[in-house]
Structure formats: structure tokens, C-alpha cells
Amino acid sequence: MKLRSAELTPLQRKISELIINKPEIIATATVSTLARDLGMNQSTITRFAEAAGFRGFSHMREYCRLRMRKRNGMLERFLSSEKSAGAQSQSHGGSGGNGGETEQTRNISAQLDRDAIATTFSSISDESWSLILSTVSASARVGVIGLRQSEPVAALCAYLLGLVRSNVVELSDRYGVDFDTLNGFDEHDCIIAISTYPCSAATVKATQWAEQSQIPVIAITDEGAMPLFSQAWKSIIADTTSNSALSSMTAVFAVVQALAGDIALADPKKTASHLQHEESIIRQFGVYAE
């Protein structure tokens, strides 16, 4: 959501808290029943939805339904998808090993990933993207944080940015955040924090500290209602919709690849010099097989 807690009226805060803590209430309601249950006018709810960045109440309700699905544990989602696959197999009189069904599932996954990438990039304004690029380019150092499911994305982000500019540090691995290195950052640096639902507590703590230290934080996440979104200076919402028990990270990877590519073009001469130095080291140490 685009609204921060400090900007909300008491009635708006009541709706916001439902979205975050009890999305099932909005997911199963109509605007009239929700207004009645909350003791407010329908117009208050629709105005809140639009101000928060939704395309009306129905879009906000669909968002809450998505939150409900995400809040279910991976085991529950897996058992649900397995049950659905078994029912589909029985309806075809098979044993679940039908190659056509497997291909159909792959095709659905591919289409969802294509849609996710398109949705993600269409939601990023040119102004916001330009500000992110200029900040990352101008920062003395860039720190990248991503834990658990987001750790491979953070590793790729740090690697790609490290190819096209100097002083890029991966501040996390699968085990936690390197707070000693993080403590050396100041307002001349910036941090890219990557986290999808459920958000890692260590990532939230690191971004809280960065915000308090006036260090720009660029968040890449899939939840506008997560603390990471409100703490960040700029946020990018990546669509992680999938048809399986696991969230799809395809759009998240696409964002960091696009970011590194555009950073390389922001200062072509500087990038060329950095790449030349990088390649000379690679050749000297024989990094790649002939």
C-alpha cells in the first residue's frame, strides 16, 4: 500500500490494520457489509482504496485474497495443490503421471511468470526508477541484503552491480546480516533490501537501522503491507504469483537484472573503465576455462 501509518486517519488506520492482520475479513466482504461492520460510510472505504493505490474496492479485496493465500504455510499450500492435482488426475481416469497435464502446468507457470514481469515493470514509474538509478550510481557504497528465499536474488544483485560499479557489498547470506559491515555505512551510501513474504526479521531490523541513520533504502518486495515497504525510501513491488506451493521469484530476478543493466548505462565511461579492470583481473587469474 502507498499510505504510511503516520498519514492515516483513525478510520483509515482501522481498514489498514484489517488488510495487514485480518485480510480474510475484507476478502469475503462486500463494500456495504464491510462499511456496516466497521461503522463507517462506504465512501470512506472506496476513498481509502484509491488513496492506497488500489483500483477500487474490488481490487483491494482481491489483494486481501492474495494475502490470505500467501499467509498459508508452504505445507498447507502444497497439500492443497497436491489435492487439486489428484482430483484433476482422477477426472481424467489417470494415476497423476499424465504428460499432457505436466506440460499444461508448465505452460501455466510460464504464462504467470510473463504476466508477473509485465505487472511488476508497469507498476514502476519512470520518476521512481530514475531516482533509484541516480541514487545507486552516486552512492559511495552499495549494500545488498536478502535472506532465505531472497538470498539468491541478493547474491545475483550484488554480483551484477559489482561488475558495473565499484564498492558493492553483499551484507547478508542465508544465515543472517553482517551487522559489523552494515555499521560502517552512512548517508553517503545506499542499501538495496530484498525480501518477499514472509519478511525476514533481520532484514526488517537492518532497514529500520538504515532509516534511522538516514541511509537511503531501496526495497524490492512483493507486499506493500510489509514493514519493509514503509521503512524504505523507495520501494518496488514485484509480483510473485505462482500456481504452486512456492512463490515465483522470476519477476524479482528480472528487477535486479534490469537495475544492474541500467546502472551500467548511467555512466558509460565509468562502467567501461570498471569492466576493463575487471576483465584484466579475470584474465590474469584464469577464472574461466578456455
Sequence and secondary structure as in RCSB ss.txt:
>XXXX:A:sequence
MKLRSAELTPLQRKISELIINKPEIIATATVSTLARDLGMNQSTITRFAEAAGFRGFSHMREYCRLRMRKRNGML
ERFLSSEKSAGAQSQSHGGSGGNGGETEQTRNISAQLDRDAIATTFSSISDESWSLILSTVSASARVGVIGLRQS
EPVAALCAYLLGLVRSNVVELSDRYGVDFDTLNGFDEHDCIIAISTYPCSAATVKATQWAEQSQIPVIAITDEGA
MPLFSQAWKSIIADTTSNSALSSMTAVFAVVQALAGDIALADPKKTASHLQHEESIIRQFGVYAE
>XXXX:A:secstr
    GGG  HHHHHHHHHHHH HHHHHT  HHHHHHHHTS HHHHHHHHHHTT SSHHHHHHHHHHHHHHHS HH
HHHHHHHHHHHHHHHHTTS S  HHHHHHHHHHHHHHHHHHHHHHHHTS HHHHHHHHHHHHH S EEEEE GGG
HHHHHHHHHHHHHHSS EEE EETTEE HHHHTT  TTSEEEEEE SS  HHHHHHHHHHHHTT  EEEEES TT
SHHHHHSSEEEE     SSSS   HHHHHHHHHHHHHHHHHSHHHHHHHHHHHHHHHHHHT S  
